[in-house]
């Protein structure tokens, strides 16, 4: 894979990852007249829950559902410059033009004025966009295994580099697909967030893992994985190094966890063979999910990795893929119990979900 680094007109970094042997040198210039970047994200901690909330008001002007011929993630063409100056690409990564977190954010007061119980800090981090293909009409599930393998290497590359940026405490690669999820750019792409704190969900998972290890002397994910593989009723796909299963306490109408067979903290820790196996297995899972309702399934694919500097020995890398679609034309809304109390109610059993997924061609 060839890695080429350049800059966009406003100084943001762009990185080309080419797996095509004949890919040309990436030296196209961004000809747009863009204003200088001036992100001003802050984080405030909720005094009632202890959770950090990001405030990024500059994102109100971000691009919203442009037509395909004005897609900013397609390659540039004559008279139509985009976020990618080249006329074609394999996989490309660039700093988000409207970041939730950034390196160059101004300092803040230590607390919200008049509220000494609400700590405040700069939203120092990093946000990048990952374009999986230059083909606007494709989806991740339609990529070749070799291209998915490239994307895995890109995630690992960016995870490793994010960990060197000042302020970044956790790295989160993810993909949102489908308008029902809230996607505003339909080009196949994902994002990577470098948070200036460890996220609430990760904190909870690490605390649970710590308690389980203290009581049983074994990692909880290892025991979950062994039990799921032994029972088999919720397993939807398996490979040499990975297993995909519907968790026994699934929250979402469609939810699959893709878990490596050995404990690794993050994507950079995966071996070449593990990366190859993931590419094959994940495509099978996505095909099963798209076949579920005979339509493209809207989903979120979220990588759970160890924090950059803490509790790395407790984490077990895995991918969580879930959808809000509960039938072909009905959405699951997060109503009172889920949104108000974070108590989830699922309309289908995990066993039913797994059976439906297994019943579809992969």
Residue pairs with C-beta under 8 A, 6 or more apart in sequence:
1 17
1 18
1 19
1 150
1 153
2 16
2 17
2 18
2 19
2 23
3 15
3 16
3 17
3 18
3 157
4 15
4 16
4 18
4 25
4 26
5 13
5 14
5 15
6 13
6 14
6 15
6 16
6 26
6 27
6 85
7 13
7 14
7 30
8 14
8 30
8 32
8 34
8 83
8 85
8 94
8 95
9 30
9 31
9 32
9 33
9 34
10 34
10 35
10 36
10 37
10 97
11 36
11 37
12 37
12 94
12 95
12 97
13 94
13 95
14 83
14 84
14 85
14 92
14 93
14 94
14 95
15 92
15 93
15 94
16 23
16 26
16 86
16 89
16 90
16 91
16 92
17 90
17 91
17 92
17 93
17 150
17 153
17 154
17 157
18 26
18 89
18 90
18 91
19 90
19 91
19 146
19 147
19 150
20 90
23 90
26 86
26 89
28 76
28 85
28 86
28 87
29 85
30 81
30 85
31 81
31 85
32 81
37 97
37 102
37 104
38 58
39 56
39 58
39 99
39 102
39 104
39 105
39 123
40 56
40 57
40 58
40 105
40 106
41 54
41 55
41 56
41 58
41 99
41 100
41 101
41 102
41 105
41 122
41 123
41 125
42 54
42 55
42 105
42 108
42 120
42 121
42 122
42 123
43 52
43 53
43 54
43 55
43 120
43 121
43 122
43 123
43 196
43 197
44 52
44 53
44 55
44 112
44 118
44 119
44 120
45 51
45 52
45 53
45 118
45 119
45 120
46 52
46 53
46 118
47 117
47 118
49 200
51 200
52 196
52 197
54 100
54 101
54 123
55 123
56 99
56 100
56 101
56 123
58 98
59 98
59 99
59 100
61 98
62 97
62 98
62 184
63 72
63 98
63 184
63 185
64 184
65 184
65 185
65 186
66 72
66 185
68 136
68 186
70 80
71 82
71 136
71 185
71 186
71 187
72 82
72 83
72 185
73 82
73 83
73 84
73 129
73 131
73 136
73 185
73 187
73 189
74 82
74 84
74 134
74 136
74 187
75 82
75 84
75 86
75 87
75 88
75 89
75 134
76 82
76 84
76 85
76 86
76 87
77 87
83 94
83 97
83 129
84 92
84 94
84 131
84 134
86 92
88 134
89 131
89 134
90 133
90 134
90 147
90 150
91 130
91 131
91 132
91 133
91 147
91 150
91 151
91 154
92 130
92 131
93 128
93 129
93 130
93 131
93 154
93 158
93 192
94 128
94 129
95 102
95 126
95 127
95 128
95 129
96 127
96 128
96 129
96 191
99 125
99 126
99 127
100 123
100 125
100 127
100 193
101 123
101 124
101 125
101 126
101 127
101 193
101 194
101 195
101 196
102 123
102 124
102 125
102 126
102 127
103 124
103 125
103 126
103 165
103 166
103 167
105 122
105 123
105 124
106 122
107 122
108 120
108 121
108 122
109 120
110 119
110 120
110 121
111 117
111 118
111 119
111 120
112 118
112 120
121 196
122 167
122 196
123 196
124 166
124 167
124 168
124 196
125 165
125 167
125 168
125 193
125 194
125 195
125 196
126 162
126 165
126 168
126 192
126 193
126 194
127 191
127 192
127 193
127 194
128 158
128 191
128 192
129 189
129 190
129 191
130 151
130 154
130 155
130 158
130 173
130 189
130 190
130 191
130 192
131 187
131 188
131 189
132 140
132 143
132 147
132 151
132 188
132 189
132 190
133 143
133 147
133 188
135 188
136 186
136 187
136 188
138 188
139 177
139 188
139 286
139 296
140 148
140 151
140 175
140 177
140 188
140 190
140 286
140 301
141 283
141 286
141 287
141 289
141 290
143 151
143 283
145 276
145 279
145 280
145 283
146 279
148 278
148 279
148 282
148 283
149 275
149 276
149 279
152 267
152 270
152 275
152 278
152 279
153 275
155 173
155 192
155 267
155 303
156 266
156 267
156 268
156 270
156 275
157 268
158 171
158 173
158 192
159 171
159 173
159 192
159 266
159 267
159 268
159 305
160 268
162 168
162 171
162 192
162 194
162 308
163 171
163 308
165 194
167 194
167 196
168 194
168 195
168 196
168 308
169 195
169 196
169 197
169 198
169 307
169 308
169 309
169 310
170 194
170 195
170 197
170 198
170 199
170 202
170 305
170 307
170 308
171 192
171 193
171 194
171 195
171 266
171 305
171 308
172 192
172 193
172 194
172 195
172 199
172 302
172 303
172 305
173 190
173 191
173 192
173 267
173 303
173 305
174 190
174 191
174 192
174 193
174 300
174 301
174 302
174 303
175 189
175 190
175 191
175 299
175 300
175 301
176 182
176 183
176 190
176 191
176 300
177 183
177 188
177 296
177 297
177 298
177 299
177 300
177 301
178 296
178 297
178 298
178 299
179 186
179 298
180 298
180 324
180 325
180 331
181 298
181 299
181 300
181 323
181 324
183 298
190 301
198 206
198 307
198 310
202 304
202 307
202 315
205 304
205 315
206 307
206 311
206 314
206 315
208 220
209 219
209 220
209 221
209 314
209 315
209 316
210 311
210 314
212 218
212 219
212 220
212 223
213 219
213 220
213 314
216 223
219 263
219 314
219 316
221 259
221 263
221 316
221 318
222 263
222 316
224 247
224 248
225 243
225 259
225 261
228 234
228 235
228 243
228 245
228 248
229 235
229 238
229 243
229 245
233 351
233 354
233 355
234 245
234 246
234 247
234 248
234 350
234 351
234 354
235 243
235 244
235 245
235 354
236 244
236 245
236 246
236 256
236 285
236 288
236 354
236 357
236 358
237 243
237 244
237 281
237 284
237 285
237 288
237 362
238 244
238 281
239 277
239 278
239 280
239 281
240 273
240 277
241 260
241 261
241 262
241 273
241 274
241 277
241 278
242 258
242 259
242 260
242 261
242 274
242 277
242 278
242 281
243 258
243 259
243 261
244 256
244 257
244 258
244 259
244 281
244 282
244 284
244 285
245 256
245 257
245 259
245 354
246 255
246 256
246 257
246 350
246 351
246 353
246 354
246 357
247 255
247 257
247 350
248 350
249 350
250 346
250 350
250 353
251 322
251 344
251 346
252 322
252 323
252 324
252 332
252 346
253 323
253 324
253 325
253 326
253 332
253 346
253 347
253 348
253 353
254 289
254 292
254 297
254 299
254 322
254 323
254 325
254 353
254 357
255 320
255 321
255 322
255 323
255 350
255 353
256 285
256 289
256 320
256 321
256 322
256 357
257 318
257 319
257 320
257 321
258 278
258 281
258 282
258 285
258 318
258 319
258 320
258 321
259 316
259 318
259 319
260 270
260 274
260 278
260 316
260 317
260 318
263 316
264 270
264 274
264 316
264 317
265 305
265 306
265 312
265 313
265 315
265 316
265 317
266 305
266 306
266 312
266 315
266 317
267 303
267 305
267 317
269 317
270 278
270 317
282 319
284 362
285 321
285 362
286 321
287 360
287 361
287 362
288 357
288 358
288 360
288 361
288 362
289 297
289 299
289 321
289 323
289 357
290 296
290 297
291 360
291 361
291 362
292 356
292 357
292 360
293 325
293 327
293 328
294 328
295 328
297 323
297 325
298 323
298 324
298 325
299 321
299 322
299 323
300 321
300 322
300 323
301 319
301 320
301 321
302 319
302 320
302 321
302 322
303 317
303 318
303 319
304 315
304 317
304 318
304 319
304 320
305 315
305 317
306 312
306 314
306 315
306 317
307 315
324 331
324 332
324 333
325 331
325 332
326 332
326 347
326 348
332 347
337 343
337 344
337 345
338 344
338 345
